Amino acid sequence: MEYLYLVLELCGGLGAFLIGMNMMSDSMSRLAHGRLKSMLNKTANNRIAGVGIGAAVTMIIQSSSATTVMVVGLVNAGIMTLFQATAVIMGANIGTTITAWIASLGSLDVSAFLLVLAVVGVFMTMFSKSEKVKVIGNVLAGLGLIFVGLGVMSNSMDPELHPEIMDVIRNALSVVKNPFLLLLIGIVATGIVQSSSAVTSIVVVLATSNVLIGGTGDGVYYVIIGSNIGTCVTAILSSIGAMPNARRAAVIHLLFNCMGAILFTVFLLCWQPFGTSFSETVLDKIFPPIGGKTNYQFQIAFFHTLFNVTCTCIFLPFAKGFVKLANLLVREKKEEAAAAPGILGDLDERLLRQPSVALGHLYQEIGKMITYSMGTLTEAFEAFQKKDTSVKEDVQDRNTKLSEANRAAVEYLVRLSASSLVMEDEKTISNMHYVLNDIVRIGELADNVTKYTDHYQNDKLIFSSEFLNMTQEMFDKIKKLYTASLAAFSERDFSELKDVDAIEDEIDNYRRALVNRHIKRLNEGLCQPQSASVFINLVGNLERAADHLTYIAHSIE
């Protein structure tokens, strides 16, 4: 029965630790949502910058698996190239080592004071009215819960409280000496829980109680190496069914970690016992024994960092080689190559793990929809000028695609709304629903213009060159308005709004002048009466299109 209590206590502590990690990760992501988005947008072809971005993002979200899955999603969406993804993935492996260091702190006396952070964070969340303070409170509460979990796990493994059980566990774990079996334990354990952070934390907690897998030699290091391979399972599973480049990104992650594991396994096998000799010459000087007890937990954290930093330094110069190898291993199928692209890129579900990144991607894709709807209106208007009725079917097809894109974007927005968002993102999502409606309405107005072209052709209406020139001038102003509105929307540039409003006023005044002039020409008998409805409706629809472009620009407010 005592064994059951110990297992339950260990599981409870691990649960508190993981909840704390998730709470801190989610809150830090919300706190840095703008920076997170801008960092990933800066994934240029600079390898070192990519590594730094990958490490920084992983330190924020506390999970290399989550970062890699997000990278797979960005590659799948066409936002990131495979070369950029390779550097970011390598950086993510470095960033994830922070978890082992946090877990190691649980063995220090100061950890008791860090538990207070949970209470402080809860009070900040409960009593503050500021959203930012609430988020900071959740970060502190999550950090406090991490140390609560570490404390519970450490207590469950305290040799003084459970001497007999700990002797049994110590003897059982020290029996496993085979390096390849230890590697397999690390791979399987991480593959099951899909978190190298959780496996590393358990190993560190065991080390805090002087319980080392594989004994006091290098055994525990093989488990750490194996956990780096096991963490690839998450990315590989997430890439199933994705585009070839997304699958290649997951393969690059696997190749990098496997090659690093092979390199360090050979190194450890050649230098035996690495742990003992390295500890005595280097690590014991950096982390001196306390009360005669070796700080195995810090040595494990140090090795984890050393492993990932060394592998990155060795393999980063060969990033293009990883890309070529992944291209050889993952071939593009004919049906994938022949697939016709839609208006929207792939609204990848993987990005929903980081709502701010997903929202930024969708924002860019909606910009494409604006351009597409304006292209539809332009095609319809130019056809009117030429009395060309043949484009009607094409305009309808384009509107069908717009409707499909609108439906997909709305569904994605609904899923995003269910995520943990900051107030700014919630407002953006609300505004996007209106923007999507404006985009569809522009397409519908283009369809109306094709109907006026039918009347123009079928009823043999006659419009003077003066009228056609004036409507062309009006449409040129609309194209100018579109350029300013798209700039305001895409760049969230408030300085463009002044130009948007000025151009929109010009278009309104121009429409009134055109209608008054047409009525005057009708009264003078210079125009056909049957052309009046087409004329007034055409310029009216063009003005309404300008209104919708203006609404899109002002959605950033």
C-alpha positions as CSV (number, residue, x, y, z in Angstrom):
1,M,0.0,0.0,0.0
2,E,2.9,2.3,0.7
3,Y,4.1,1.9,-2.8
4,L,0.7,3.0,-4.1
5,Y,0.8,6.1,-2.0
6,L,4.2,6.9,-3.2
7,V,3.2,6.5,-6.9
8,L,0.0,8.6,-6.3
9,E,2.1,11.3,-4.6
10,L,4.6,11.3,-7.4
11,C,1.9,11.5,-10.1
12,G,0.2,14.3,-8.1
13,G,3.4,16.3,-8.0
14,L,4.0,15.7,-11.7
15,G,0.5,16.8,-12.4
16,A,1.0,20.0,-10.4
17,F,4.3,20.6,-12.2
18,L,2.8,20.1,-15.7
19,I,-0.2,22.3,-14.9
20,G,2.2,25.0,-13.6
21,M,4.2,24.7,-16.8
22,N,1.1,25.0,-19.0
23,M,-0.2,28.0,-17.0
24,M,3.1,29.8,-17.1
25,S,3.6,28.9,-20.8
26,D,0.1,30.1,-21.7
27,S,0.4,33.3,-19.7
28,M,3.9,34.1,-21.0
29,S,2.6,33.6,-24.5
30,R,-0.2,36.1,-23.9
31,L,2.2,38.5,-22.2
32,A,4.5,38.4,-25.2
33,H,1.9,37.8,-27.9
34,G,3.0,40.7,-30.1
35,R,6.7,40.0,-29.7
36,L,6.1,36.3,-30.4
37,K,4.4,37.1,-33.6
38,S,7.1,39.7,-34.6
39,M,9.9,37.3,-33.7
40,L,8.5,34.6,-36.0
41,N,8.0,37.1,-38.8
42,K,11.7,37.9,-38.6
43,T,12.9,34.5,-39.5
44,A,15.2,35.7,-42.2
45,N,17.8,33.6,-43.9
46,N,20.3,34.3,-41.1
47,R,21.0,31.0,-39.4
48,I,22.1,32.5,-36.1
49,A,19.1,34.7,-35.9
50,G,16.9,31.7,-36.6
51,V,18.5,29.8,-33.7
52,G,18.1,32.8,-31.4
53,I,14.4,33.1,-32.4
54,G,13.8,29.4,-31.8
55,A,15.5,29.5,-28.4
56,A,13.6,32.6,-27.3
57,V,10.2,31.4,-28.4
58,T,10.7,28.0,-26.7
59,M,11.8,29.7,-23.5
60,I,8.6,31.7,-23.6
61,I,6.2,28.8,-24.3
62,Q,8.3,26.3,-22.4
63,S,8.1,23.5,-24.9
64,S,10.3,22.5,-27.8
65,S,7.5,20.2,-29.1
66,A,5.1,23.1,-29.2
67,T,7.6,25.3,-31.0
68,T,8.4,22.6,-33.6
69,V,4.7,21.9,-34.2
70,M,4.2,25.6,-34.7
71,V,7.1,25.7,-37.1
72,V,5.6,22.7,-39.0
73,G,2.4,24.8,-39.3
74,L,4.2,27.9,-40.5
75,V,6.0,25.8,-43.1
76,N,2.8,24.2,-44.1
77,A,1.2,27.6,-44.5
78,G,4.1,28.8,-46.7
79,I,5.1,31.5,-44.1
80,M,8.5,29.9,-43.4
81,T,11.0,28.2,-45.6
82,L,12.6,24.8,-44.8
83,F,15.9,26.5,-44.4
84,Q,14.5,29.0,-41.9
85,A,12.6,26.2,-40.1
86,T,15.9,24.2,-39.7
87,A,17.6,27.0,-37.7
88,V,14.5,27.7,-35.6
89,I,14.1,23.9,-34.7
90,M,17.8,23.8,-33.6
91,G,17.2,26.9,-31.5
92,A,14.1,25.3,-30.0
93,N,16.2,22.4,-28.7
94,I,18.4,24.9,-26.8
95,G,15.5,26.8,-25.4
96,T,13.9,23.7,-24.0
97,T,16.9,23.1,-21.7
98,I,15.6,25.9,-19.4
99,T,13.1,23.4,-18.0
100,A,15.8,21.2,-16.5
101,W,17.4,24.2,-14.9
102,I,14.0,25.3,-13.4
103,A,13.5,21.7,-12.1
104,S,17.0,21.8,-10.6
105,L,16.2,24.9,-8.6
106,G,13.6,22.8,-6.7
107,S,16.5,21.2,-4.7
108,L,17.7,24.5,-3.3
109,D,16.6,26.0,0.0
110,V,15.2,29.1,-1.9
111,S,12.5,26.9,-3.5
112,A,10.5,27.2,-0.3
113,F,10.3,30.9,-0.8
114,L,9.4,30.4,-4.5
115,L,6.2,28.5,-3.4
116,V,4.9,31.9,-2.2
117,L,4.7,33.0,-5.8
118,A,1.7,30.8,-6.3
119,V,-0.2,32.7,-3.6
120,V,1.0,36.1,-4.8
121,G,0.0,35.2,-8.4
122,V,-3.5,34.0,-7.3
123,F,-4.1,37.2,-5.4
124,M,-2.9,39.3,-8.4
125,T,-5.3,37.5,-10.6
126,M,-8.3,37.7,-8.2
127,F,-8.1,41.3,-7.2
128,S,-6.5,43.2,-10.1
129,K,-8.7,44.9,-12.7
130,S,-5.8,45.2,-15.2
131,E,-5.6,42.5,-17.7
132,K,-1.8,42.7,-17.9
133,V,-1.5,42.4,-14.1
134,K,-3.8,39.3,-14.2
135,V,-1.6,37.7,-16.9
136,I,1.6,38.4,-14.8
137,G,-0.2,36.9,-11.8
138,N,-0.9,33.8,-13.8
139,V,2.8,33.6,-14.7
140,L,3.8,33.8,-11.1
141,A,1.1,31.3,-10.0
142,G,2.3,28.9,-12.7
143,L,5.9,29.3,-11.6
144,G,4.8,28.7,-8.0
145,L,2.8,25.6,-9.0
146,I,6.0,24.3,-10.7
147,F,7.8,24.4,-7.4
148,V,4.8,23.0,-5.6
149,G,4.9,20.0,-7.9
150,L,8.7,19.7,-7.6
151,G,8.3,19.8,-3.8
152,V,5.7,17.1,-3.8
153,M,7.7,14.8,-6.1
154,S,10.9,15.4,-4.0
155,N,9.0,14.6,-0.8
156,S,7.6,11.4,-2.3
157,M,11.2,10.3,-3.1
158,D,12.8,11.5,0.2
159,P,15.1,8.6,1.3
160,E,14.6,9.7,5.0
161,L,10.8,9.3,4.7
162,H,10.8,6.2,2.6
163,P,14.2,4.5,3.2
164,E,13.2,1.0,2.3
165,I,11.2,1.9,-0.8
166,M,13.9,4.3,-2.0
167,D,16.5,1.6,-1.7
168,V,14.4,-0.8,-3.8
169,I,13.8,2.0,-6.5
170,R,17.5,2.9,-6.4
171,N,18.6,-0.7,-6.8
172,A,16.1,-1.3,-9.5
173,L,17.1,1.7,-11.6
174,S,20.8,1.2,-11.1
175,V,20.6,-2.3,-12.5
176,V,19.9,-1.0,-16.1
177,K,23.4,-0.4,-17.5
178,N,23.0,-1.0,-21.2
179,P,23.3,2.3,-23.0
180,F,21.0,1.4,-25.8
181,L,18.3,0.2,-23.4
182,L,18.6,3.5,-21.6
183,L,18.3,5.4,-24.8
184,L,15.2,3.4,-25.6
185,I,13.7,4.2,-22.2
186,G,14.2,7.9,-22.9
187,I,12.7,7.6,-26.3
188,V,9.7,5.6,-25.3
189,A,8.9,7.6,-22.1
190,T,9.1,10.9,-24.0
191,G,7.1,9.5,-26.9
192,I,4.3,8.4,-24.5
193,V,4.0,11.6,-22.6
194,Q,5.0,13.7,-25.6
195,S,7.1,16.0,-23.4
196,S,10.8,15.9,-23.0
197,S,10.3,18.5,-20.3
198,A,8.3,16.1,-18.2
199,V,10.7,13.2,-18.6
200,T,13.7,15.5,-17.9
201,S,12.0,16.9,-14.8
202,I,11.3,13.4,-13.4
203,V,15.0,12.5,-14.0
204,V,16.1,15.6,-12.2
205,V,13.8,15.0,-9.3
206,L,15.1,11.4,-9.0
207,A,18.7,12.8,-9.0
208,T,17.7,15.3,-6.3
209,S,17.0,12.2,-4.1
210,N,20.3,10.6,-5.2
211,V,18.5,8.1,-7.4
212,L,20.1,7.9,-10.8
213,I,18.9,5.8,-13.7
214,G,21.8,3.5,-14.7
215,G,23.7,4.2,-11.5
216,T,26.2,6.9,-10.9
217,G,27.9,6.5,-14.3
218,D,26.7,7.9,-17.6
219,G,23.3,6.0,-17.6
220,V,21.2,9.1,-16.9
221,Y,22.8,10.9,-19.8
222,Y,21.6,8.3,-22.2
223,V,18.1,8.8,-21.0
224,I,18.4,12.5,-21.6
225,I,19.7,11.9,-25.1
226,G,16.9,9.5,-25.8
227,S,14.3,12.0,-24.6
228,N,15.5,14.4,-27.3
229,I,14.6,11.8,-29.9
230,G,11.3,11.0,-28.3
231,T,10.2,14.6,-28.4
232,C,10.2,14.3,-32.2
233,V,7.0,12.2,-32.0
234,T,4.8,15.2,-31.5
235,A,6.0,17.0,-34.6
236,I,5.9,13.8,-36.7
237,L,2.3,13.1,-35.7
238,S,1.2,16.7,-36.3
239,S,2.7,16.6,-39.8
240,I,0.6,13.6,-41.0
241,G,-1.7,14.8,-43.8
242,A,0.2,18.1,-44.2
243,M,1.9,19.4,-47.3
244,P,5.3,17.9,-48.2
245,N,7.3,20.8,-46.8
246,A,5.6,20.5,-43.4
247,R,6.5,16.8,-43.4
248,R,10.0,17.7,-44.3
249,A,10.3,20.1,-41.4
250,A,9.3,17.2,-39.0
251,V,11.8,15.0,-40.7
252,I,14.5,17.6,-40.2
253,H,13.7,17.8,-36.5
254,L,14.1,14.0,-36.3
255,L,17.3,13.9,-38.4
256,F,18.9,16.6,-36.2
257,N,18.0,15.0,-32.9
258,C,19.0,11.5,-34.2
259,M,22.4,12.6,-35.5
260,G,23.1,14.5,-32.3
261,A,22.1,11.4,-30.3
262,I,24.4,9.2,-32.4
263,L,27.3,11.7,-32.0
264,F,27.0,11.9,-28.2
265,T,26.3,8.2,-27.7
266,V,29.6,7.4,-29.5
267,F,31.3,10.2,-27.4
268,L,30.0,8.7,-24.1
269,L,30.9,5.2,-25.1
270,C,34.5,6.3,-26.0
271,W,34.9,8.4,-22.8
272,Q,33.9,6.2,-19.9
273,P,32.9,7.2,-17.4
274,F,32.3,10.6,-18.7
275,G,30.0,11.6,-15.8
276,T,32.5,10.8,-13.1
277,S,35.6,12.3,-14.7
278,F,33.9,15.4,-16.0
279,S,32.2,16.0,-12.6
280,E,35.4,15.7,-10.7
281,T,37.3,18.0,-13.1
282,V,34.7,20.6,-14.1
283,L,31.1,20.2,-12.8
284,D,32.0,19.9,-9.1
285,K,33.9,23.2,-9.4
286,I,30.9,24.9,-11.0
287,F,28.3,23.2,-8.7
288,P,30.2,22.2,-5.6
289,P,28.8,19.4,-3.4
290,I,26.6,20.6,-0.6
291,G,27.1,18.8,2.7
292,G,29.1,16.2,0.9
293,K,26.2,15.4,-1.5
294,T,26.9,15.7,-5.2
295,N,24.6,18.0,-7.1
296,Y,23.5,15.5,-9.8
297,Q,20.5,17.5,-10.7
298,F,22.6,20.5,-11.9
299,Q,25.0,18.1,-13.7
300,I,22.0,16.7,-15.6
301,A,20.7,20.2,-16.5
302,F,24.3,21.2,-17.5
303,F,24.7,18.1,-19.7
304,H,21.2,18.7,-21.3
305,T,22.3,22.2,-22.3
306,L,25.8,21.1,-23.4
307,F,24.2,18.4,-25.6
308,N,21.9,20.7,-27.4
309,V,24.2,23.7,-27.7
310,T,27.0,21.4,-29.1
311,C,24.8,19.7,-31.6
312,T,23.5,23.1,-32.8
313,C,27.0,24.4,-33.2
314,I,28.1,21.3,-35.1
315,F,25.1,20.9,-37.4
316,L,24.0,24.6,-38.0
317,P,26.6,25.1,-40.8
318,F,25.0,22.1,-42.6
319,A,21.4,23.4,-42.4
320,K,21.1,23.4,-46.2
321,G,22.3,19.8,-46.2
322,F,19.4,18.9,-43.8
323,V,17.0,20.6,-46.2
324,K,18.4,18.6,-49.2
325,L,18.3,15.3,-47.3
326,A,14.7,16.0,-46.2
327,N,13.7,16.7,-49.8
328,L,15.2,13.3,-50.8
329,L,13.4,11.5,-48.0
330,V,10.0,13.1,-48.5
331,R,8.9,13.2,-52.1
332,E,6.1,15.3,-53.4
333,K,3.2,13.3,-54.8
334,K,1.7,14.2,-58.2
335,E,-1.7,15.0,-56.8
336,E,-0.1,17.4,-54.2
337,A,1.9,19.1,-56.9
338,A,-1.2,19.5,-59.1
339,A,-3.5,20.8,-56.4
340,A,-5.0,24.1,-57.3
341,P,-4.3,26.8,-54.8
342,G,-7.2,28.6,-53.2
343,I,-7.5,32.3,-52.2
344,L,-6.4,31.4,-48.6
345,G,-3.3,29.6,-47.7
346,D,-3.6,26.6,-45.4
347,L,-5.2,27.8,-42.2
348,D,-3.2,25.4,-40.2
349,E,-4.7,24.0,-37.0
350,R,-1.2,23.6,-35.5
351,L,-0.9,27.4,-35.3
352,L,-4.0,27.5,-32.9
353,R,-1.6,26.4,-30.2
354,Q,-0.3,29.9,-30.3
355,P,-3.4,32.1,-30.9
356,S,-1.5,35.3,-31.6
357,V,0.6,33.6,-34.3
358,A,-2.5,32.0,-35.8
359,L,-4.3,35.3,-35.8
360,G,-1.4,37.1,-37.4
361,H,-1.4,34.4,-40.2
362,L,-5.1,34.7,-40.8
363,Y,-4.8,38.5,-40.8
364,Q,-2.3,38.2,-43.7
365,E,-4.6,35.8,-45.5
366,I,-7.6,38.1,-45.2
367,G,-5.4,40.7,-46.9
368,K,-5.2,38.4,-49.9
369,M,-9.0,38.1,-49.9
370,I,-9.2,41.9,-50.1
371,T,-6.9,41.9,-53.1
372,Y,-8.9,39.1,-54.7
373,S,-12.3,40.9,-54.2
374,M,-10.9,44.1,-55.7
375,G,-9.6,42.1,-58.6
376,T,-13.1,40.8,-59.2
377,L,-14.5,44.3,-59.1
378,T,-11.9,45.5,-61.5
379,E,-12.6,42.7,-64.0
380,A,-16.3,43.4,-63.9
381,F,-15.8,47.2,-64.4
382,E,-13.4,46.9,-67.2
383,A,-15.8,44.5,-68.9
384,F,-18.6,47.1,-68.6
385,Q,-16.3,49.7,-70.3
386,K,-15.8,47.3,-73.2
387,K,-19.4,45.9,-73.3
388,D,-17.9,42.5,-72.7
389,T,-20.5,40.1,-71.2
390,S,-18.2,37.0,-71.4
391,V,-16.7,37.7,-67.9
392,K,-19.9,37.1,-66.0
393,E,-19.3,33.5,-65.4
394,D,-15.7,34.1,-64.3
395,V,-16.9,36.8,-61.9
396,Q,-19.4,34.3,-60.4
397,D,-16.7,31.7,-60.1
398,R,-14.5,34.2,-58.3
399,N,-17.3,35.0,-55.9
400,T,-17.9,31.3,-55.2
401,K,-14.2,31.1,-54.2
402,L,-14.6,34.2,-52.1
403,S,-17.6,32.6,-50.3
404,E,-15.6,29.4,-49.7
405,A,-12.7,31.4,-48.3
406,N,-15.0,33.5,-46.2
407,R,-16.6,30.3,-44.7
408,A,-13.1,28.9,-43.9
409,A,-11.9,32.1,-42.4
410,V,-15.1,32.5,-40.2
411,E,-14.7,28.9,-38.9
412,Y,-11.0,29.6,-38.1
413,L,-12.0,32.8,-36.3
414,V,-14.6,30.8,-34.2
415,R,-11.9,28.3,-33.2
416,L,-9.6,31.1,-32.4
417,S,-12.2,32.8,-30.2
418,A,-12.3,29.6,-28.0
419,S,-8.6,30.1,-27.3
420,S,-7.0,32.1,-24.5
421,L,-6.7,35.6,-26.0
422,V,-5.7,39.0,-24.8
423,M,-8.2,41.8,-25.1
424,E,-6.5,43.2,-28.2
425,D,-6.8,39.9,-30.1
426,E,-10.4,39.5,-29.1
427,K,-11.2,43.0,-30.5
428,T,-9.2,42.1,-33.7
429,I,-11.3,38.9,-34.2
430,S,-14.5,40.8,-33.7
431,N,-13.4,43.4,-36.4
432,M,-12.3,40.6,-38.8
433,H,-15.9,39.3,-39.0
434,Y,-17.0,42.7,-40.3
435,V,-14.0,42.9,-42.7
436,L,-14.9,39.5,-44.1
437,N,-18.5,40.7,-44.7
438,D,-17.1,43.8,-46.5
439,I,-15.0,41.6,-48.7
440,V,-17.9,39.5,-49.8
441,R,-20.0,42.5,-50.4
442,I,-17.4,44.0,-52.8
443,G,-17.6,40.7,-54.8
444,E,-21.4,40.9,-54.9
445,L,-21.2,44.4,-56.2
446,A,-18.9,43.2,-58.9
447,D,-21.6,40.7,-59.8
448,N,-24.1,43.6,-60.0
449,V,-21.8,45.4,-62.5
450,T,-21.9,42.3,-64.8
451,K,-25.7,42.6,-64.8
452,Y,-25.5,46.2,-65.9
453,T,-23.1,45.1,-68.6
454,D,-25.8,42.7,-69.8
455,H,-28.3,45.5,-70.0
456,Y,-25.8,47.7,-71.7
457,Q,-25.3,45.0,-74.4
458,N,-28.7,43.4,-74.7
459,D,-30.8,46.6,-74.5
460,K,-28.4,48.3,-77.0
461,L,-27.9,51.3,-74.6
462,I,-25.7,54.1,-75.7
463,F,-23.3,55.9,-73.3
464,S,-21.2,58.8,-74.4
465,S,-17.4,58.7,-74.3
466,E,-17.7,61.5,-71.7
467,F,-19.7,59.3,-69.4
468,L,-17.3,56.4,-69.8
469,N,-14.3,58.6,-69.2
470,M,-15.9,60.0,-66.0
471,T,-16.8,56.6,-64.6
472,Q,-13.2,55.5,-65.4
473,E,-11.9,58.5,-63.4
474,M,-14.2,57.5,-60.5
475,F,-12.9,53.9,-60.6
476,D,-9.3,55.1,-60.7
477,K,-10.1,56.9,-57.4
478,I,-11.5,53.6,-56.0
479,K,-8.3,51.8,-57.0
480,K,-6.3,54.6,-55.2
481,L,-8.6,54.1,-52.2
482,Y,-8.0,50.3,-52.3
483,T,-4.2,50.8,-52.2
484,A,-4.5,53.1,-49.1
485,S,-7.0,50.9,-47.4
486,L,-5.0,47.7,-47.9
487,A,-1.9,49.5,-46.6
488,A,-3.8,50.6,-43.5
489,F,-5.2,47.2,-42.9
490,S,-2.1,45.1,-43.6
491,E,0.4,47.3,-41.8
492,R,-2.1,48.6,-39.2
493,D,-0.9,52.0,-40.3
494,F,-3.2,54.6,-38.7
495,S,-1.5,57.4,-40.7
496,E,-3.2,56.0,-43.9
497,L,-6.7,56.6,-42.5
498,K,-6.5,60.3,-43.2
499,D,-5.8,59.6,-46.9
500,V,-8.5,56.9,-46.9
501,D,-11.2,59.3,-45.6
502,A,-10.1,62.1,-48.0
503,I,-10.3,59.8,-51.1
504,E,-13.6,58.4,-49.9
505,D,-15.0,61.9,-49.7
506,E,-13.8,62.6,-53.2
507,I,-15.6,59.5,-54.5
508,D,-18.9,60.5,-52.8
509,N,-18.7,64.0,-54.2
510,Y,-17.8,62.6,-57.7
511,R,-20.8,60.3,-57.6
512,R,-23.2,63.2,-56.8
513,A,-21.6,65.3,-59.6
514,L,-22.0,62.5,-62.0
515,V,-25.7,61.9,-61.1
516,N,-26.6,65.6,-61.3
517,R,-24.8,65.9,-64.6
518,H,-26.7,62.9,-66.0
519,I,-30.0,64.2,-64.9
520,K,-29.2,67.5,-66.6
521,R,-28.3,65.7,-69.8
522,L,-31.6,63.7,-69.6
523,N,-33.6,67.0,-69.3
524,E,-31.7,68.4,-72.3
525,G,-32.5,65.2,-74.3
526,L,-28.9,64.3,-74.7
527,C,-29.2,60.9,-73.0
528,Q,-31.5,57.9,-73.4
529,P,-34.1,57.7,-70.6
530,Q,-33.7,53.9,-70.5
531,S,-30.0,54.2,-69.7
532,A,-30.7,56.2,-66.5
533,S,-31.3,53.2,-64.2
534,V,-28.1,51.5,-65.4
535,F,-26.1,54.7,-65.0
536,I,-27.3,55.6,-61.5
537,N,-27.0,52.0,-60.2
538,L,-23.5,51.6,-61.6
539,V,-22.1,54.7,-60.0
540,G,-24.1,53.9,-56.8
541,N,-22.5,50.4,-56.7
542,L,-19.1,51.8,-57.2
543,E,-19.6,54.2,-54.4
544,R,-20.8,51.4,-52.1
545,A,-17.6,49.4,-53.0
546,A,-15.6,52.5,-51.9
547,D,-17.6,52.5,-48.6
548,H,-16.7,48.9,-47.9
549,L,-13.0,49.6,-48.6
550,T,-13.2,52.4,-46.1
551,Y,-14.8,50.2,-43.5
552,I,-11.9,47.7,-44.0
553,A,-9.3,50.4,-43.4
554,H,-11.1,51.6,-40.2
555,S,-11.3,48.1,-38.8
556,I,-7.8,48.6,-37.3
557,E,-9.2,51.2,-34.9
